[in-house]
Amino acid sequence: MKIKVLIVDDSALIRAVLTEIIQSQPDMEVVGVAPDPLVARELIKQREPDVLTLDVEMPRMDGLDFLERLMRLRPMPVVMLSSLTQEGSETTLRALELGAIDFIAKPRLGIKDGMAEYADLVACKIRVAYQARSSVTRRASAAPAKAPIEPHPVGNRLISSEKLIIVGASTGGTEAIREFLMQMPRDCPGILITQHMPEGFTKSFARRLDSLCPITVTEAVEGERVLPGHAYIAPGHSHLLLGRSGANYLCRLDSGAQVNRHRPSVEVLFRSAAVHAGKNAIGVIMTGMGKDGAAGMLEMRQAGAYNLAQDEASCVVYGMPREAVLIGAVHEVAPLDQLAGLVLSRLGRHGERALRI
């Protein structure tokens, strides 16, 4: 049975491009196209699509308003289309918060080169969204988030300066990382994060997290010192690596080739943590498709790091954590809402229990 896709976009050209891409895939089909959310609403009732592609900016009803209503009344997998602008990236992050599975940057139409690669990306995102459909229902029925409580401090400056927290995530990771960081106290160890995200979105992502979390969150800069109470997001144009200068940890950036089809790659970050932090690192691998980071996390474990993975039930896509578990890279598996507590427990606090493997 083919994946049924409904395309919602006010641009006839975008609708045509997406239709051609989707119809060329052997495992999916376009069951309808809509120029705005009002037409889409009727087509959803008639065609019962498995996945929706949704433009962020549309006439007659804002894409975010439509998404919010859809997730409340008829939750289903949604892949957002976003422009490569600051406003577009901020709106997309809000869409992910409302329940969209993933997003695709709009193609630069008129440029034939790269369209094959773009077609592969569109097809991959739709397949991932379809696989994650059960998580959409879980998230829609989940209880509303409680008001954040100021986390208790670690209370040990030596621990905060010597230890590091190393995080990797992909699909579903923007909200998982937000929940994790909101539980981190202001004196927590420095945190390095690689989230699969294109250039132009990571700065907005860091800015959004910084406005929500107790700690300071920034996009990583080459050569800057890693400080307690700070989290550093890998920029979309470069791999983020951990470096060292004397007693200081540093952020290093590398704009080299993709690793596991990604730049930034979780693999690169984890391997650098194994080399430069060893037993002083705590690794966390979260929701995401594929296996990026699994082998690097195993190197971290072999170097003495303590590693945790998000469990299947709380993942949007249980790919990267599963691969890390399968090769023996993980010490503990736990739900998303317990990961921060477990990390803090390793730093000398009492945390939640989790499944030991």
LUMDONU-36676 format. One record per residue (C-alpha): x, y, z; residue in three letters. Coordinates in steps of 0.5 Angstrom, whole numbers, plus 500, padded with zeros to 3 digits. Example, Ala and Ser with C-alpha at 12.3 -4.5 7.8 and 13.67 -1.06 7.14 Angstrom:
2
<rec c1="525" c2="491" c3="516" residuo="ALA"/>
<rec c1="527" c2="498" c3="514" residuo="SER"/>
This chain:
357
<rec c1="500" c2="500" c3="500" residuo="MET"/>
<rec c1="503" c2="507" c3="498" residuo="LYS"/>
<rec c1="504" c2="513" c3="503" residuo="ILE"/>
<rec c1="498" c2="518" c3="501" residuo="LYS"/>
<rec c1="501" c2="525" c3="501" residuo="VAL"/>
<rec c1="497" c2="531" c3="501" residuo="LEU"/>
<rec c1="500" c2="538" c3="499" residuo="ILE"/>
<rec c1="498" c2="544" c3="501" residuo="VAL"/>
<rec c1="502" c2="550" c3="498" residuo="ASP"/>
<rec c1="500" c2="557" c3="495" residuo="ASP"/>
<rec c1="505" c2="556" c3="490" residuo="SER"/>
<rec c1="503" c2="553" c3="484" residuo="ALA"/>
<rec c1="510" c2="552" c3="482" residuo="LEU"/>
<rec c1="512" c2="549" c3="489" residuo="ILE"/>
<rec c1="505" c2="544" c3="488" residuo="ARG"/>
<rec c1="508" c2="542" c3="481" residuo="ALA"/>
<rec c1="515" c2="540" c3="483" residuo="VAL"/>
<rec c1="513" c2="536" c3="490" residuo="LEU"/>
<rec c1="507" c2="533" c3="486" residuo="THR"/>
<rec c1="513" c2="530" c3="481" residuo="GLU"/>
<rec c1="518" c2="528" c3="486" residuo="ILE"/>
<rec c1="512" c2="524" c3="490" residuo="ILE"/>
<rec c1="509" c2="521" c3="484" residuo="GLN"/>
<rec c1="516" c2="519" c3="482" residuo="SER"/>
<rec c1="517" c2="515" c3="488" residuo="GLN"/>
<rec c1="515" c2="507" c3="488" residuo="PRO"/>
<rec c1="512" c2="507" c3="495" residuo="ASP"/>
<rec c1="508" c2="514" c3="495" residuo="MET"/>
<rec c1="502" c2="518" c3="491" residuo="GLU"/>
<rec c1="499" c2="525" c3="491" residuo="VAL"/>
<rec c1="492" c2="524" c3="493" residuo="VAL"/>
<rec c1="491" c2="532" c3="493" residuo="GLY"/>
<rec c1="493" c2="539" c3="492" residuo="VAL"/>
<rec c1="491" c2="545" c3="496" residuo="ALA"/>
<rec c1="492" c2="552" c3="495" residuo="PRO"/>
<rec c1="490" c2="554" c3="502" residuo="ASP"/>
<rec c1="488" c2="551" c3="509" residuo="PRO"/>
<rec c1="481" c2="551" c3="507" residuo="LEU"/>
<rec c1="481" c2="547" c3="501" residuo="VAL"/>
<rec c1="486" c2="542" c3="505" residuo="ALA"/>
<rec c1="481" c2="541" c3="510" residuo="ARG"/>
<rec c1="476" c2="539" c3="506" residuo="GLU"/>
<rec c1="481" c2="534" c3="502" residuo="LEU"/>
<rec c1="483" c2="531" c3="509" residuo="ILE"/>
<rec c1="476" c2="529" c3="510" residuo="LYS"/>
<rec c1="475" c2="526" c3="503" residuo="GLN"/>
<rec c1="482" c2="523" c3="501" residuo="ARG"/>
<rec c1="485" c2="521" c3="508" residuo="GLU"/>
<rec c1="492" c2="522" c3="507" residuo="PRO"/>
<rec c1="497" c2="519" c3="511" residuo="ASP"/>
<rec c1="502" c2="525" c3="511" residuo="VAL"/>
<rec c1="501" c2="532" c3="510" residuo="LEU"/>
<rec c1="506" c2="537" c3="507" residuo="THR"/>
<rec c1="505" c2="544" c3="509" residuo="LEU"/>
<rec c1="507" c2="551" c3="507" residuo="ASP"/>
<rec c1="509" c2="556" c3="513" residuo="VAL"/>
<rec c1="506" c2="562" c3="510" residuo="GLU"/>
<rec c1="499" c2="562" c3="506" residuo="MET"/>
<rec c1="493" c2="566" c3="505" residuo="PRO"/>
<rec c1="486" c2="565" c3="508" residuo="ARG"/>
<rec c1="489" c2="562" c3="514" residuo="MET"/>
<rec c1="496" c2="562" c3="517" residuo="ASP"/>
<rec c1="500" c2="555" c3="516" residuo="GLY"/>
<rec c1="501" c2="555" c3="524" residuo="LEU"/>
<rec c1="494" c2="557" c3="526" residuo="ASP"/>
<rec c1="492" c2="551" c3="521" residuo="PHE"/>
<rec c1="497" c2="546" c3="524" residuo="LEU"/>
<rec c1="495" c2="548" c3="531" residuo="GLU"/>
<rec c1="488" c2="546" c3="529" residuo="ARG"/>
<rec c1="490" c2="540" c3="526" residuo="LEU"/>
<rec c1="494" c2="537" c3="531" residuo="MET"/>
<rec c1="488" c2="538" c3="536" residuo="ARG"/>
<rec c1="482" c2="536" c3="532" residuo="LEU"/>
<rec c1="486" c2="531" c3="527" residuo="ARG"/>
<rec c1="493" c2="529" c3="529" residuo="PRO"/>
<rec c1="497" c2="527" c3="523" residuo="MET"/>
<rec c1="504" c2="527" c3="521" residuo="PRO"/>
<rec c1="506" c2="534" c3="518" residuo="VAL"/>
<rec c1="512" c2="536" c3="514" residuo="VAL"/>
<rec c1="513" c2="543" c3="514" residuo="MET"/>
<rec c1="516" c2="547" c3="508" residuo="LEU"/>
<rec c1="520" c2="553" c3="510" residuo="SER"/>
<rec c1="524" c2="559" c3="507" residuo="SER"/>
<rec c1="531" c2="560" c3="508" residuo="LEU"/>
<rec c1="530" c2="566" c3="512" residuo="THR"/>
<rec c1="530" c2="568" c3="519" residuo="GLN"/>
<rec c1="523" c2="569" c3="520" residuo="GLU"/>
<rec c1="522" c2="563" c3="516" residuo="GLY"/>
<rec c1="526" c2="559" c3="521" residuo="SER"/>
<rec c1="523" c2="562" c3="527" residuo="GLU"/>
<rec c1="516" c2="560" c3="524" residuo="THR"/>
<rec c1="519" c2="553" c3="523" residuo="THR"/>
<rec c1="521" c2="552" c3="530" residuo="LEU"/>
<rec c1="514" c2="554" c3="532" residuo="ARG"/>
<rec c1="511" c2="549" c3="528" residuo="ALA"/>
<rec c1="516" c2="543" c3="530" residuo="LEU"/>
<rec c1="513" c2="545" c3="537" residuo="GLU"/>
<rec c1="506" c2="545" c3="535" residuo="LEU"/>
<rec c1="507" c2="538" c3="533" residuo="GLY"/>
<rec c1="510" c2="538" c3="526" residuo="ALA"/>
<rec c1="515" c2="532" c3="525" residuo="ILE"/>
<rec c1="520" c2="535" c3="520" residuo="ASP"/>
<rec c1="521" c2="541" c3="515" residuo="PHE"/>
<rec c1="524" c2="542" c3="508" residuo="ILE"/>
<rec c1="527" c2="548" c3="506" residuo="ALA"/>
<rec c1="524" c2="551" c3="500" residuo="LYS"/>
<rec c1="528" c2="549" c3="493" residuo="PRO"/>
<rec c1="531" c2="554" c3="489" residuo="ARG"/>
<rec c1="527" c2="554" c3="483" residuo="LEU"/>
<rec c1="530" c2="555" c3="477" residuo="GLY"/>
<rec c1="536" c2="551" c3="479" residuo="ILE"/>
<rec c1="536" c2="544" c3="476" residuo="LYS"/>
<rec c1="543" c2="542" c3="479" residuo="ASP"/>
<rec c1="541" c2="539" c3="486" residuo="GLY"/>
<rec c1="534" c2="537" c3="484" residuo="MET"/>
<rec c1="535" c2="530" c3="484" residuo="ALA"/>
<rec c1="538" c2="531" c3="491" residuo="GLU"/>
<rec c1="532" c2="535" c3="493" residuo="TYR"/>
<rec c1="528" c2="530" c3="491" residuo="ALA"/>
<rec c1="531" c2="524" c3="495" residuo="ASP"/>
<rec c1="531" c2="529" c3="501" residuo="LEU"/>
<rec c1="523" c2="530" c3="500" residuo="VAL"/>
<rec c1="522" c2="523" c3="499" residuo="ALA"/>
<rec c1="526" c2="521" c3="506" residuo="CYS"/>
<rec c1="522" c2="526" c3="510" residuo="LYS"/>
<rec c1="516" c2="524" c3="508" residuo="ILE"/>
<rec c1="518" c2="516" c3="509" residuo="ARG"/>
<rec c1="520" c2="518" c3="516" residuo="VAL"/>
<rec c1="514" c2="522" c3="518" residuo="ALA"/>
<rec c1="510" c2="516" c3="516" residuo="TYR"/>
<rec c1="514" c2="512" c3="520" residuo="GLN"/>
<rec c1="513" c2="517" c3="526" residuo="ALA"/>
<rec c1="505" c2="517" c3="525" residuo="ARG"/>
<rec c1="504" c2="513" c3="532" residuo="SER"/>
<rec c1="508" c2="518" c3="536" residuo="SER"/>
<rec c1="504" c2="524" c3="533" residuo="VAL"/>
<rec c1="498" c2="521" c3="536" residuo="THR"/>
<rec c1="502" c2="520" c3="543" residuo="ARG"/>
<rec c1="504" c2="527" c3="543" residuo="ARG"/>
<rec c1="497" c2="530" c3="541" residuo="ALA"/>
<rec c1="494" c2="526" c3="547" residuo="SER"/>
<rec c1="499" c2="528" c3="552" residuo="ALA"/>
<rec c1="498" c2="532" c3="558" residuo="ALA"/>
<rec c1="500" c2="540" c3="557" residuo="PRO"/>
<rec c1="507" c2="541" c3="559" residuo="ALA"/>
<rec c1="508" c2="544" c3="566" residuo="LYS"/>
<rec c1="510" c2="551" c3="568" residuo="ALA"/>
<rec c1="518" c2="550" c3="568" residuo="PRO"/>
<rec c1="521" c2="550" c3="575" residuo="ILE"/>
<rec c1="528" c2="553" c3="576" residuo="GLU"/>
<rec c1="533" c2="547" c3="577" residuo="PRO"/>
<rec c1="537" c2="545" c3="583" residuo="HIS"/>
<rec c1="544" c2="547" c3="582" residuo="PRO"/>
<rec c1="549" c2="542" c3="582" residuo="VAL"/>
<rec c1="553" c2="546" c3="587" residuo="GLY"/>
<rec c1="560" c2="543" c3="586" residuo="ASN"/>
<rec c1="564" c2="548" c3="581" residuo="ARG"/>
<rec c1="570" c2="542" c3="580" residuo="LEU"/>
<rec c1="564" c2="538" c3="577" residuo="ILE"/>
<rec c1="561" c2="543" c3="573" residuo="SER"/>
<rec c1="568" c2="545" c3="570" residuo="SER"/>
<rec c1="571" c2="538" c3="569" residuo="GLU"/>
<rec c1="565" c2="535" c3="566" residuo="LYS"/>
<rec c1="562" c2="535" c3="560" residuo="LEU"/>
<rec c1="555" c2="533" c3="557" residuo="ILE"/>
<rec c1="555" c2="531" c3="550" residuo="ILE"/>
<rec c1="548" c2="531" c3="546" residuo="VAL"/>
<rec c1="546" c2="528" c3="539" residuo="GLY"/>
<rec c1="539" c2="528" c3="536" residuo="ALA"/>
<rec c1="536" c2="529" c3="529" residuo="SER"/>
<rec c1="528" c2="528" c3="527" residuo="THR"/>
<rec c1="524" c2="530" c3="533" residuo="GLY"/>
<rec c1="530" c2="533" c3="537" residuo="GLY"/>
<rec c1="529" c2="540" c3="537" residuo="THR"/>
<rec c1="523" c2="539" c3="542" residuo="GLU"/>
<rec c1="527" c2="534" c3="545" residuo="ALA"/>
<rec c1="533" c2="538" c3="546" residuo="ILE"/>
<rec c1="529" c2="544" c3="549" residuo="ARG"/>
<rec c1="526" c2="539" c3="554" residuo="GLU"/>
<rec c1="532" c2="537" c3="556" residuo="PHE"/>
<rec c1="536" c2="544" c3="557" residuo="LEU"/>
<rec c1="530" c2="547" c3="561" residuo="MET"/>
<rec c1="532" c2="542" c3="566" residuo="GLN"/>
<rec c1="539" c2="544" c3="567" residuo="MET"/>
<rec c1="541" c2="548" c3="572" residuo="PRO"/>
<rec c1="545" c2="555" c3="571" residuo="ARG"/>
<rec c1="551" c2="551" c3="574" residuo="ASP"/>
<rec c1="551" c2="545" c3="570" residuo="CYS"/>
<rec c1="557" c2="543" c3="566" residuo="PRO"/>
<rec c1="558" c2="545" c3="559" residuo="GLY"/>
<rec c1="554" c2="542" c3="554" residuo="ILE"/>
<rec c1="556" c2="541" c3="546" residuo="LEU"/>
<rec c1="550" c2="539" c3="542" residuo="ILE"/>
<rec c1="549" c2="537" c3="535" residuo="THR"/>
<rec c1="542" c2="537" c3="532" residuo="GLN"/>
<rec c1="541" c2="535" c3="524" residuo="HIS"/>
<rec c1="539" c2="542" c3="522" residuo="MET"/>
<rec c1="541" c2="546" c3="515" residuo="PRO"/>
<rec c1="545" c2="553" c3="515" residuo="GLU"/>
<rec c1="540" c2="558" c3="517" residuo="GLY"/>
<rec c1="536" c2="555" c3="522" residuo="PHE"/>
<rec c1="541" c2="553" c3="528" residuo="THR"/>
<rec c1="542" c2="561" c3="530" residuo="LYS"/>
<rec c1="534" c2="561" c3="531" residuo="SER"/>
<rec c1="534" c2="555" c3="534" residuo="PHE"/>
<rec c1="540" c2="557" c3="539" residuo="ALA"/>
<rec c1="536" c2="564" c3="540" residuo="ARG"/>
<rec c1="530" c2="560" c3="542" residuo="ARG"/>
<rec c1="533" c2="556" c3="547" residuo="LEU"/>
<rec c1="536" c2="561" c3="550" residuo="ASP"/>
<rec c1="530" c2="565" c3="551" residuo="SER"/>
<rec c1="527" c2="559" c3="554" residuo="LEU"/>
<rec c1="532" c2="555" c3="558" residuo="CYS"/>
<rec c1="535" c2="557" c3="565" residuo="PRO"/>
<rec c1="542" c2="556" c3="562" residuo="ILE"/>
<rec c1="546" c2="560" c3="556" residuo="THR"/>
<rec c1="545" c2="557" c3="549" residuo="VAL"/>
<rec c1="549" c2="560" c3="543" residuo="THR"/>
<rec c1="551" c2="557" c3="536" residuo="GLU"/>
<rec c1="558" c2="555" c3="537" residuo="ALA"/>
<rec c1="564" c2="559" c3="535" residuo="VAL"/>
<rec c1="570" c2="557" c3="533" residuo="GLU"/>
<rec c1="575" c2="557" c3="538" residuo="GLY"/>
<rec c1="571" c2="559" c3="544" residuo="GLU"/>
<rec c1="572" c2="556" c3="551" residuo="ARG"/>
<rec c1="566" c2="551" c3="553" residuo="VAL"/>
<rec c1="564" c2="554" c3="560" residuo="LEU"/>
<rec c1="559" c2="551" c3="565" residuo="PRO"/>
<rec c1="552" c2="554" c3="565" residuo="GLY"/>
<rec c1="553" c2="554" c3="557" residuo="HIS"/>
<rec c1="550" c2="550" c3="551" residuo="ALA"/>
<rec c1="553" c2="550" c3="544" residuo="TYR"/>
<rec c1="549" c2="548" c3="538" residuo="ILE"/>
<rec c1="553" c2="546" c3="532" residuo="ALA"/>
<rec c1="552" c2="551" c3="526" residuo="PRO"/>
<rec c1="548" c2="548" c3="520" residuo="GLY"/>
<rec c1="554" c2="549" c3="516" residuo="HIS"/>
<rec c1="560" c2="546" c3="520" residuo="SER"/>
<rec c1="561" c2="540" c3="524" residuo="HIS"/>
<rec c1="562" c2="541" c3="532" residuo="LEU"/>
<rec c1="568" c2="538" c3="535" residuo="LEU"/>
<rec c1="571" c2="538" c3="542" residuo="LEU"/>
<rec c1="578" c2="541" c3="543" residuo="GLY"/>
<rec c1="582" c2="542" c3="548" residuo="ARG"/>
<rec c1="588" c2="548" c3="550" residuo="SER"/>
<rec c1="591" c2="546" c3="557" residuo="GLY"/>
<rec c1="586" c2="545" c3="562" residuo="ALA"/>
<rec c1="580" c2="549" c3="558" residuo="ASN"/>
<rec c1="575" c2="545" c3="553" residuo="TYR"/>
<rec c1="574" c2="549" c3="546" residuo="LEU"/>
<rec c1="569" c2="549" c3="541" residuo="CYS"/>
<rec c1="572" c2="547" c3="534" residuo="ARG"/>
<rec c1="568" c2="547" c3="527" residuo="LEU"/>
<rec c1="570" c2="543" c3="521" residuo="ASP"/>
<rec c1="567" c2="545" c3="514" residuo="SER"/>
<rec c1="569" c2="539" c3="511" residuo="GLY"/>
<rec c1="565" c2="533" c3="508" residuo="ALA"/>
<rec c1="559" c2="530" c3="510" residuo="GLN"/>
<rec c1="559" c2="524" c3="515" residuo="VAL"/>
<rec c1="554" c2="519" c3="515" residuo="ASN"/>
<rec c1="550" c2="524" c3="510" residuo="ARG"/>
<rec c1="550" c2="530" c3="515" residuo="HIS"/>
<rec c1="554" c2="536" c3="517" residuo="ARG"/>
<rec c1="554" c2="537" c3="522" residuo="PRO"/>
<rec c1="554" c2="530" c3="524" residuo="SER"/>
<rec c1="553" c2="527" c3="531" residuo="VAL"/>
<rec c1="559" c2="522" c3="530" residuo="GLU"/>
<rec c1="564" c2="527" c3="529" residuo="VAL"/>
<rec c1="562" c2="531" c3="536" residuo="LEU"/>
<rec c1="562" c2="524" c3="540" residuo="PHE"/>
<rec c1="569" c2="522" c3="537" residuo="ARG"/>
<rec c1="572" c2="528" c3="539" residuo="SER"/>
<rec c1="569" c2="528" c3="546" residuo="ALA"/>
<rec c1="572" c2="521" c3="546" residuo="ALA"/>
<rec c1="579" c2="523" c3="545" residuo="VAL"/>
<rec c1="579" c2="530" c3="549" residuo="HIS"/>
<rec c1="574" c2="528" c3="555" residuo="ALA"/>
<rec c1="574" c2="521" c3="556" residuo="GLY"/>
<rec c1="571" c2="519" c3="563" residuo="LYS"/>
<rec c1="569" c2="526" c3="564" residuo="ASN"/>
<rec c1="564" c2="526" c3="559" residuo="ALA"/>
<rec c1="556" c2="524" c3="559" residuo="ILE"/>
<rec c1="553" c2="522" c3="552" residuo="GLY"/>
<rec c1="546" c2="523" c3="551" residuo="VAL"/>
<rec c1="543" c2="520" c3="544" residuo="ILE"/>
<rec c1="536" c2="522" c3="542" residuo="MET"/>
<rec c1="531" c2="521" c3="537" residuo="THR"/>
<rec c1="533" c2="521" c3="530" residuo="GLY"/>
<rec c1="533" c2="517" c3="524" residuo="MET"/>
<rec c1="539" c2="513" c3="522" residuo="GLY"/>
<rec c1="545" c2="511" c3="525" residuo="LYS"/>
<rec c1="549" c2="517" c3="526" residuo="ASP"/>
<rec c1="553" c2="518" c3="533" residuo="GLY"/>
<rec c1="552" c2="510" c3="534" residuo="ALA"/>
<rec c1="559" c2="508" c3="533" residuo="ALA"/>
<rec c1="562" c2="515" c3="536" residuo="GLY"/>
<rec c1="558" c2="514" c3="542" residuo="MET"/>
<rec c1="561" c2="507" c3="543" residuo="LEU"/>
<rec c1="568" c2="510" c3="542" residuo="GLU"/>
<rec c1="566" c2="515" c3="548" residuo="MET"/>
<rec c1="564" c2="509" c3="552" residuo="ARG"/>
<rec c1="571" c2="505" c3="551" residuo="GLN"/>
<rec c1="574" c2="512" c3="553" residuo="ALA"/>
<rec c1="570" c2="512" c3="560" residuo="GLY"/>
<rec c1="564" c2="516" c3="558" residuo="ALA"/>
<rec c1="557" c2="514" c3="561" residuo="TYR"/>
<rec c1="552" c2="514" c3="556" residuo="ASN"/>
<rec c1="545" c2="515" c3="556" residuo="LEU"/>
<rec c1="539" c2="514" c3="550" residuo="ALA"/>
<rec c1="532" c2="516" c3="549" residuo="GLN"/>
<rec c1="527" c2="510" c3="550" residuo="ASP"/>
<rec c1="523" c2="508" c3="544" residuo="GLU"/>
<rec c1="516" c2="510" c3="547" residuo="ALA"/>
<rec c1="518" c2="518" c3="547" residuo="SER"/>
<rec c1="522" c2="518" c3="541" residuo="CYS"/>
<rec c1="519" c2="521" c3="535" residuo="VAL"/>
<rec c1="524" c2="516" c3="531" residuo="VAL"/>
<rec c1="527" c2="511" c3="534" residuo="TYR"/>
<rec c1="533" c2="510" c3="530" residuo="GLY"/>
<rec c1="539" c2="513" c3="532" residuo="MET"/>
<rec c1="538" c2="511" c3="540" residuo="PRO"/>
<rec c1="537" c2="504" c3="537" residuo="ARG"/>
<rec c1="543" c2="503" c3="533" residuo="GLU"/>
<rec c1="547" c2="506" c3="539" residuo="ALA"/>
<rec c1="544" c2="501" c3="544" residuo="VAL"/>
<rec c1="545" c2="495" c3="539" residuo="LEU"/>
<rec c1="552" c2="496" c3="539" residuo="ILE"/>
<rec c1="553" c2="496" c3="546" residuo="GLY"/>
<rec c1="555" c2="504" c3="546" residuo="ALA"/>
<rec c1="549" c2="505" c3="552" residuo="VAL"/>
<rec c1="549" c2="504" c3="559" residuo="HIS"/>
<rec c1="542" c2="507" c3="560" residuo="GLU"/>
<rec c1="536" c2="508" c3="556" residuo="VAL"/>
<rec c1="530" c2="512" c3="559" residuo="ALA"/>
<rec c1="524" c2="516" c3="557" residuo="PRO"/>
<rec c1="526" c2="523" c3="555" residuo="LEU"/>
<rec c1="523" c2="527" c3="561" residuo="ASP"/>
<rec c1="528" c2="523" c3="565" residuo="GLN"/>
<rec c1="534" c2="524" c3="561" residuo="LEU"/>
<rec c1="536" c2="530" c3="565" residuo="ALA"/>
<rec c1="535" c2="527" c3="572" residuo="GLY"/>
<rec c1="540" c2="522" c3="570" residuo="LEU"/>
<rec c1="545" c2="526" c3="567" residuo="VAL"/>
<rec c1="545" c2="530" c3="574" residuo="LEU"/>
<rec c1="545" c2="524" c3="578" residuo="SER"/>
<rec c1="551" c2="522" c3="575" residuo="ARG"/>
<rec c1="554" c2="529" c3="577" residuo="LEU"/>
<rec c1="552" c2="527" c3="584" residuo="GLY"/>
<rec c1="545" c2="528" c3="585" residuo="ARG"/>
<rec c1="539" c2="523" c3="586" residuo="HIS"/>
<rec c1="535" c2="522" c3="579" residuo="GLY"/>
<rec c1="530" c2="518" c3="576" residuo="GLU"/>
<rec c1="531" c2="510" c3="575" residuo="ARG"/>
<rec c1="532" c2="508" c3="568" residuo="ALA"/>
<rec c1="532" c2="501" c3="564" residuo="LEU"/>
<rec c1="539" c2="498" c3="565" residuo="ARG"/>
<rec c1="542" c2="494" c3="559" residuo="ILE"/>
